[in-house]
Amino acid sequence: MSLSAPKVTPPSAAPRSVGSGLILAACLLAGLFALAVAHRLRLHRLVVQDTREMAVPSVTVLHPRIDRSDLTLALPGSVMPFYDAPIYARTNGYLKKWYVDIGTEVKEGQLLAEIETPEIDQQLNQAYAEREQAKANLALARTTAVRWKDLLQKNAVAQQDVDEKLGSLAAQQAALNAAAAAVRRLENLQSFKNIIAPFDGIVTNRNTDVGDLINSGGASGGQELFRVAQIGTLRVYVNVPEVDSSLIAIGDTATIALASAPGRPAVGKVTSTAKAIDPSSRTLLTEIQIANPGGRFLPGSYAQVIFHLVGGRPPLVIPINTILFRPIGPEVGLVDPHGVVTLRAIEIGRNLGTTVEVVSGLKAEDTVILNPSDSLATGARVRIAPKGNF
């Protein structure tokens, strides 16, 4: 009998396929975990980036504007007559009569009023008499001196006596000169009884009436009787601020608008300046003359003086809310294309209300921060928002 070999059964494929599935599942889990980690890292980086960007302040910027408009400077002024003279009496008395009233046109030398001067008249009569007395004394002294000189030639009198007579003659001559001077003084005072106009003009004031007691002089308490103004040409005085004083020159034109003549401006020329800054107001007193034919402009009026400035380059203008006022002076914040801030000192010119002129420190292409923070410093980083307009 023969023995057969035992039959060998091949291993099953099921355990192999299970192991492969586990490996694949592990790989998938690892990949999903890696993706999740990567996603978390990317989200973290985005959060950090957003946080950093939000920490950078956003600013609105603008460029300085070149003011190419007609450069003008408007200032208040006072209109004054070309000549303006208060008329006082130069003698004492009572007003006898006046011939002109306010608004009357007068010519040089025209009689304005008469003053009665009884005391001056009596003093003058006395002076005439004293002059005649001095003439008689002089004539007697001259005759006596001649006689004594003749006697001296005959050795009838002493030289001393002759010298006394000659001295008396000189004294009488001096007395006559004094009496004549007194007469001339009183005649001049008497001539002042006629009040006359010093120049062609308009009577703008009358402060006297018939019968008023007149005291001579102005500084000594005398009353102003009349005021005469020459208004064919008017002077307009204006105080130009020190910062604008260099822009005003002799010969510049100015437009004068008067409240008393609305819609009828006048054109005048700068004729002179004080050539010195008033330390109390820090202004330059400037005079403008305007023609006033027919007296259409009234002296004493308020005027708006508009200077038409010429020459020089157009100024740069920035809003007032771009300036940081620091102890060292005004500054502005500038931003470069990379968002880096630089503080720059500037010099301010005219204040135009909501804007100011910049004399130095800026260029037209500079980028200026609008409404800068007080904590703004050089080197800070900012994010530039859309440019503003002004």
Secondary structure by P-SEA (a helix, b strand, c coil): cccccbbbbcccaaaaaaaaaaaaaaaaaaaaaaaaaaaaaaaaaaaaaaaaaaabbbbbbbccccccccbbbbbbbbbbccbbbbbbbcccccccccccccccccccccccbbbbbaaaaaaaaaaaaaaaaaaaaaaaaaaaaaaaaaaaaaccccaaaaaaaaaaaaaaaaaaaaaaaaaaaaaaaaaacbbbbcccccccccccccccccccccccccccccccccccbbbbbbbbcccccccccccbbbbbbbcccccbbbbbccccccccccccccbbbbbbbbbbcccccccccccbbbbbcccccbbbbbcccccccccccbbbbbbcccbbbbbbbbbbccccccbbbbcccccccbbbbccccccccccbbbbbcccccc
